[in-house]
Amino acid sequence: MDFPKGIARGVRLAFLTVLTLSFSASLASAAGGPKGKGSPGRPAFSPARTAEERRSLFEAWKKQHGGAGGTARTRAKAAAGVTPYVGRASMGINAAGTVVYTRNFLGANATCDPNERSGNTWLANTAFAAGAVVGPNGPFGTPTGFAGFNFQATNSGTSGATQPNWPTSGIGATVNDNGIIWSAIGFDPADFVGCLPMQIVSRASGGAETVIAQEGDTLPDGSQLSGWAEFMSINASGMAAFRAAEAGLIFTDRDDEGQSGIFTAGPGAGALTRVAVTGTTIGTRTFCGLSAMVNINDAGQVLFDTYTAFPSGCDEDNHGLVRFTPGGTGNQLLVQQGASVGTPAATVIGFGLDDNSGGGGFCSGCEYESIDGFINSAGHVPVVLNLSDGTQGVFNFSGPGTATQIVRLPAGSIGPRVSINNSDQVVYRAVTGGVERLFRFTPPSTITTIVSVGDVVGGSAIDEIYAFTDINNSGNVVFAGLTGGGADDAYYFWNGSTVTRIVTANESSLASEMISINDADQVAYVTGMSSSADETDGGAEGHESGGIFIWTQAGGSVKQIQVGDVINGDAVTAIYAEHLAFVGRQFSEAGCIASTYMVLGDDPEFDCTEGGQVFCGTGLQKGGLLFLSCATGGCPTITIAPLRDCASRWGSSPHVPALTRGPFPVETNSGPWPTLPP
């Protein structure tokens, strides 16, 4: 089930290259709102967030797919042959070229897209056959309301005059309704008839595809996998990690990330595992919701973020980081709001720059949403914490309550975002001596200044350093900033001693978080911005309108793809690289990028093609297309028709049409294309 994409948080559009995987074969079966970056005079770290910006795609999806209830519903059968397409921006690629992505199917009712509540609601004094399924139709939060379960009649009979109080203890719980015994289930089975479920697919470098999870998969407690959230991650073995909703699991707050779990799947089919589920306790923390950001390292350790309850709901500003270790310690609570950390010890009152000490569930000044989601090979996790003694600190957690305190400064001095490599080097931004600077910490205690506001790089001074960075295992760093007296955005590379400017473009025209570096010092970056950059909270900004480039110090920038390129006669209209999941997930150690692109039309936030429907006209009927690019020339061999290889970058090929700059009109707010260095 797709999450509704009308709420902008977590899906970012961008632009990519060389290898285009066009899904054209039919299958008969299948196994915020903008936060303006501002002007040069903008105060650093200025928090601003509306209630709308804080709502995740996951929350909106749950509200939509809880179902409104109503009369009996029928589903028209999908055609025998359906066309698959990429149904979500989120995906990941590892060094072996294995890609995990969401697959849907085009055509009316081709993708099942079920609501969690059955469209057949309970009716009084009505005859029901054995096997009939109903959803409760009372008010939410009452004993007769929907609370995550549908009910199936174990025998035929006639319902009573009064709706029963539906049990919520779990799958298989029963209630007697005038002689009909109703048993609690998850999805209505009818919703999976004549259609194909949304799937998470693992695509090997040779082109073989394996479904590793799909909607309706049954878990050990009888609940079922439902729609998944904005971010997914993949490790070297091909194991994926993600957050998903569950059908047949009790929930108490339909607007929060309750009724959900953290999952791993793969490598290969039949390996779906639930790591954690809402409503349970880890360490001292009972959590009611889960953030969208999830990450997995090569040891299979999974990092995720939990929310805890306040009296009237689930507090999304009350964070708690959990690390799952398979076959060992299991789930461990690393740090949470209210914990005592650091030297001298102080209490965590918020993550990043947030002060959530007032409680109450909605902190109007809080803006830290998705965690950075970085976990290194040792399972260490860096985070910025706001503390009760009026300070902030950068901490690198190695275990529950065990952390290296990297730096401690007055509150408001440290930016909310950090990055880490496998040597525990951590990059952070802070104001010292009245100047904003970027630093790299190297254990046990070395702090190196990478760059300071006012430094002249590439012929112009840096006016501001943006929030997001990436660091490779050599300790080299990429970041973004403002230059040219506030007129230009820029991307930068630091090799441990010297900062090099990669590219400049008009202010608010580079996607400032979308820059990543691998261990070969290849840098992937995204240009074009349609709604201002995300400064700190990890939310989404909407469409990008430029392209994706790969840069090396020796070879400069090479375009991968751009809006307006023509592929197979179709103009590229949008390519979706996803913030925050682009860094370290959509750009691999082999120099390959994985993303989604569209032709003939645009589908902002994937609204129009959700569930295989085509709500916005014929221009979107091809849906999302899978796109791969490789900077090194080592693209995987593609076996799905039509066959394509990497030759369009390095020579001619009968399989690869030339990419040409078409006469396609680019969005008017894209600005000029970036100035590339020689």
Secondary structure, 3 states (H helix, E strand, C coil): CCCCCCCCCCCECECCCCEEECCCCCECCCCCCCCCCCCCCCCCCCCCCCHHHHCCHHHHHHHHHCCCCCCCCCCCCCCCCEEEEEEEEEEEECCCCCEEEEEEEECCCCECCCCCCCCCECCCCCEECCCCEEECCECCCCCCECCCCEEEECCCEECCCCCCCCCCCCCCCEEEECCEEEEEECCCHHHHCCCECCEEEEECCCCCEEEEEECCCECCCCCEEEEEEEEEEECCCCCEEEEEEEECCCCCCCCCCCCEEEEEECCCCCCCEEEEECCCEECCEECCEEEEEEEECCCCCEEEEEEEEECCEEEEEEEEEEEEECCCCEEEEEEECCCEECCCCEEEEEECCCCCCCCCCCCCCCCCCCCCCCCCCCCCEEEEEEECCCEEEEEEEEECCEEEEEEEEECCCEEEEEEECCCCCEEEEEEECCEEEEEEEECCCEEEEEEECCCEECCEEEEEEEEEEEECCCCCEEEEEEECCCCEEEEEEECCCCEEEEEEEECCCEEEEEEEECCCCCEEEEECCCCCCCCCCCCCCECCCCEEEEEECCCEEEEEEECCEEECCEEEEEEECCCCCHHHHHECCCCEEEEEEEECCCCHHHCCCHHHCCCCCHHHCCCEEEEEEECCCCCCCCCCCCCCCCHHHHCCCCCCCCCEECCCCCCHHHCCCCECCC
